[in-house]
Amino acid sequence: MRVFGGITLLLAALCLALPASVGAQMEFSLDEVEDEKPNKPAQKTVEKDAAQEGDLIEQLAAEQAVEGPDEPLPEREETVEEIFAVQQIYALRLKRLELAPSAAFTVNDPYLRHPGLGMAVNYWFTNVLSVGLNFIWYDWGNPLERGTTLVEQIQRSFRLGVPINEWQFGLWANFTYVPFYGKFSMFRKFLFQWDAYLIGGVGLMRTRPIPVFDPEIREFDWNARVSFNVGIGLRIFLTRYLTFFTEFRDYMFLEQFENVNVSPSNRDDPSTWLADSSTFFNNLTVQFGFTVFFPIKFEYRLPK
Amino acid sequence: MMKLAQTTLLRITMAGTMALGLWASDAATSNSSTASAQEVQVTGPLADKPSVMRLRLWRENRLQLEPYFGFTFGDDYSRSLILGAEARYSFLDWLGIGVHGAWAFINLDTDLTRQVRDNGVTTNRNRLSLPSRENFPDQIGQLNWFAGVDVHFTPFRGKLAMFQKVFFDADLDFFIGPAFINISERADTEIFAGPPQFCNPPPDDVGCLESQVARSSRLVIAPSFGVAFTAYFKEFMGIAIRWRAFPFKWNTSGTDEAGPNGDFPDGEINSEDRQREFNQMMSIGFIFVLPPKIKTTDQ
């Protein structure tokens, strides 16, 4: 809980500082607009489209194109030109390092809560592809204190024990791909940029059973399980280097639970303590956090 | 205890100092023309212009009809597959009202229900909660249908690029309102000591086997709220992915869970045994908009 408290305070500090630190991110100066003056005939051809798109810069460019010279324009010719849907992205990721502290909450384990604190490091080798690591720590004291009332209900009402495992940490190597990039306005006043991404990778989970069926005898050590993960995420750019993100991840692994049967004859034999077969386990997790991109500043290589 | 309190105070002080320092340093280096948050604050021909011109009014004075498919999740004993529909009329582009209705056409047992059915143990102590493990799937609570009225609030709208090639308009729709939910639960009953143990009603139900499968339905009024991501592909058509929550109390397991004044177990299945559940569902639907022609703002 102390670590939670410290992280919470740091996040609160960031949030408090945010309104001041994100200022001047969306300044559109006249100079920027005037850069688009050349090549008027080409803009004529996109005038109608610009008006329909509802974009401020495009609209201004279209208006400027109307104010062109009075001499007759040359006859229009149909041209094929590659036009990017997003001309200049608000924040580039290319060749930047991303640090992402986060809080993780398992949403599909009805018996035990698994809150985690995570840290991810990603390197973006293209603007839409990155490779990285993420780490989540789950081991916060006595896990039975995080048990839900459902375990007690099952024991009381159905006379059944529930094998449950605790987790220590998970570590994964991942690829991230960003197919979606967008911008939202709020009440036509504030603009913010966001993207949605797909993530997946391989790694390990360290887990162990909590002795339930013969707790006087059985003790279990931590063991690593091979784990795969896939997920989707949403990242909102607060500045060009600071984002808020949320992810929905499925960390999959083969879990080894405690044997629900206790053999009176060889109760002390550790080889009988675990279930005969492994269970495929989906750890569906929602994560919230911030990412910071390094270097903080960057330059566009292509003209606007 | 005192040491912990001092440490906590120290951390709060450090965090507060950091926030104040960041705010103060930024304020010191900024000037009056700096925008707050990402507010578009410009000079020249763009001054006083809205952040978006020729804004498409996807919702204002339009009727949206949305058939959808959904499923509940996070359920302990039974999850539902849902077919539903929603009609929404927006007075403003960011404010509207809608009605919705849905039918849980299939209820699926969870793995826990199957485990209890296969491995549950009945004794004299838990006979009321589990008269027979084989019939346990018939005693659990299930969702039948629900309907409601929602106020829709859509403050965020924008455009989205996919693979930097295809782009479309999208919005985030927040909604809240009352929901009327029809559920079926195990019918009220009471166990009496034997031998043999029996329940009443139904009269003289030895072993409570009949009471286990006796059902009663009721209508619950509960708050309903959620958020939807909507993307528009045509002026008259879009797609919506929606999360909805409707928390209320019900007896999902059909077991004796509580009694009045802490008297537990009280040997009765009744309203005292209802537990608060955070019921939630996801849905995906297609939106059809009338009139099909869209309008844009003047500027």
Contacts between the chains, C-beta under 8 A, distances in Angstrom:
chain1	res1	chain2	res2	distance
A	2	B	7	7.8
A	5	B	8	6.8
A	5	B	11	6.6
A	6	B	11	5.9
A	9	B	11	5.4
A	9	B	12	6.3
A	9	B	14	7.5
A	9	B	15	3.7
A	10	B	15	6.2
A	10	B	18	7.6
A	12	B	15	6.1
A	12	B	19	7.2
A	13	B	15	4.4
A	13	B	16	7.2
A	13	B	18	4.5
A	13	B	19	4.1
A	13	B	22	7.4
A	14	B	19	7.7
A	16	B	19	3.7
A	16	B	20	7.9
A	16	B	22	7.8
A	16	B	23	6.7
A	17	B	18	7.5
A	17	B	19	5.0
A	17	B	22	3.4
A	17	B	23	5.3
A	17	B	26	7.3
A	19	B	36	6.3
A	19	B	37	5.9
A	20	B	22	6.9
A	20	B	23	4.6
A	20	B	26	3.9
A	20	B	27	5.9
A	20	B	30	7.5
A	21	B	22	6.1
A	21	B	23	7.9
A	21	B	26	5.1
A	22	B	37	5.9
A	22	B	38	6.5
A	23	B	26	6.9
A	23	B	30	5.8
A	23	B	34	4.3
A	23	B	35	5.6
A	23	B	36	6.1
A	23	B	37	7.5
A	24	B	30	7.2
A	24	B	34	4.8
A	24	B	35	5.9
A	25	B	35	7.3
A	25	B	38	5.5
A	26	B	35	6.0
A	26	B	38	4.6
A	26	B	39	7.0
A	26	B	40	5.3
A	26	B	41	7.7
A	27	B	35	6.4
A	27	B	41	6.8
A	27	B	42	6.6
A	28	B	40	6.6
A	28	B	42	4.9
A	28	B	46	5.8
A	29	B	42	6.9
A	29	B	43	7.5
A	29	B	44	7.3
A	30	B	43	6.9
A	30	B	44	3.7
A	30	B	45	6.9
A	30	B	46	7.6
A	33	B	44	7.4
A	33	B	45	7.2
A	33	B	46	7.1
A	51	B	54	5.5
A	52	B	54	6.8
A	52	B	296	7.6
A	53	B	54	7.4
A	54	B	52	5.4
A	54	B	53	6.2
A	54	B	54	4.4
A	54	B	55	5.2
A	54	B	56	5.8
A	54	B	296	6.8
A	55	B	52	7.2
A	55	B	53	7.4
A	56	B	40	7.6
A	56	B	46	6.7
A	56	B	49	6.4
A	56	B	50	7.7
A	56	B	51	6.5
A	56	B	52	6.5
A	56	B	53	5.3
A	59	B	53	4.5
A	59	B	54	6.2
A	60	B	45	6.6
A	60	B	46	6.8
A	84	B	164	6.1
A	85	B	161	4.7
A	85	B	164	5.3
A	85	B	165	5.9
A	85	B	166	7.0
A	85	B	167	4.6
A	86	B	161	4.8
A	86	B	164	5.5
A	86	B	167	7.6
A	107	B	74	6.9
A	108	B	74	7.4
A	110	B	76	5.8
A	110	B	112	7.1
A	150	B	76	6.2
A	153	B	253	6.8
A	153	B	255	7.1
A	153	B	257	7.0
A	154	B	112	7.5
A	154	B	116	7.6
A	156	B	126	7.0
A	156	B	129	7.7
A	157	B	126	5.7
A	157	B	129	3.9
A	157	B	130	6.1
A	157	B	253	6.7
A	157	B	255	4.2
A	157	B	256	7.4
A	157	B	257	7.9
A	158	B	116	5.0
A	158	B	120	4.3
A	158	B	121	6.9
A	158	B	126	7.0
A	158	B	129	7.3
A	158	B	130	5.4
A	158	B	133	7.6
A	158	B	136	7.9
A	159	B	120	6.9
A	159	B	121	3.8
A	159	B	122	7.6
A	159	B	123	6.3
A	159	B	126	6.0
A	159	B	130	7.7
A	160	B	115	7.1
A	160	B	116	6.8
A	160	B	119	6.0
A	160	B	120	6.2
A	160	B	121	7.0
A	179	B	162	6.0
A	179	B	163	5.5
A	180	B	160	5.9
A	180	B	161	7.0
A	180	B	162	5.6
A	181	B	160	7.3
A	181	B	161	4.8
A	181	B	164	7.1
A	182	B	158	5.7
A	182	B	159	5.9
A	182	B	160	3.5
A	182	B	161	6.2
A	182	B	167	7.9
A	182	B	170	6.5
A	183	B	158	4.9
A	183	B	159	6.5
A	184	B	156	4.5
A	184	B	157	6.4
A	184	B	158	3.5
A	184	B	170	7.7
A	184	B	171	7.8
A	184	B	172	7.3
A	185	B	51	5.2
A	185	B	52	5.3
A	185	B	156	7.4
A	185	B	157	6.4
A	185	B	158	5.6
A	186	B	155	5.2
A	186	B	156	5.6
A	187	B	94	6.8
A	187	B	155	6.0
A	188	B	50	4.5
A	188	B	51	5.5
A	188	B	52	5.4
A	188	B	55	6.4
A	189	B	39	6.2
A	189	B	40	7.6
A	189	B	50	7.4
A	189	B	51	6.1
A	190	B	37	5.7
A	190	B	38	5.3
A	190	B	39	5.5
A	190	B	40	7.9
A	190	B	51	7.1
A	191	B	38	5.1
A	191	B	40	6.3
A	191	B	51	5.2
A	191	B	158	8.0
A	192	B	38	5.5
